[in-house]
Amino acid sequence: MPVLKEETVAIGSDADVVLVRQLVRRRAQELRFSLVDQTKLVTAASELARNALEHGRGGEMLLQVLQDPPRSGLRLVFADQGPGIANVELAMKDGYTTGGGLGLGLGGAKRLVNEFAVESTPGKGTRITVTKWH
Amino acid sequence: MDRIPILRMGEFLLVTIQVDMHDQLALTLQDDLTAQITRTGARGVLIDISSLDVVDSFIGRMLGSIASMARLMNAETVVVGMQPSVAITLVELGLTLHGIRTALDVEKGMALLRASAAGRRRA
């Protein structure tokens, strides 16, 4: 699938979470996503960026603009070199948290996008890929 | 450091969130608001989020905490002006902001706070 554009944002502080939200919003607007779809994708990105920061000790987001006529899409890949997720199935459940939050991050983010994939190796890190199509 | 201004209107406090909040700013607001409630004896807090185009679980949790803390200090909290796209997204995220009172705009929110304060005075 052709990738029209690729950008990377480092996630090392809570100010970077704001930068992630702003970049995703801008690209979603450029692709003429509806306001609701923009908001869903930006919210999912915010959850996943904060996950990478809190549980993965920081990481980065790769943003790809995808072209798959007649659709266009945005793919976001959040990667960290943190401790990884021991039990992905459990981590996806609403209310499950190890960080003192609400435990809505992963399961919630999944509901806000069209495609969602988690790869995690304990001790090595986590990679979460989400895609929203328009 | 950045701060979100807190305005006093009679016996109520008014907060308008106009920036894309980073997490530390949200936590500072929590501290500032509870301090102001003590200092002023405010009976209500109105939080206007009409400029926020994203409310994620962190900000949602902060709004819930503020409402709970304020309640313990005898002040009501009303969140006003949520954008429709934000409401749709929050419900799908799984965050229903249970226990937070809301109103469509500042005017309706103030009316709610006034009615609630009057009710508590009578009681």
Interface residues (C-beta under 8 A of the other chain):
Chain A: D14 A15 V17 V18 R21 Q22 R25 L35 V36 Q38 T39 K40 V42 T43 S46 E47 R50 D94 G101 L102 L104 G105 G107 G108 A109 R111 L112
Chain B: D20 M21 H22 D23 Q24 D53 V54 V55 D56 S57 F58 G60 R61 Q83 P84 S85 V86 I88 T89 E92 L93 G94 L95
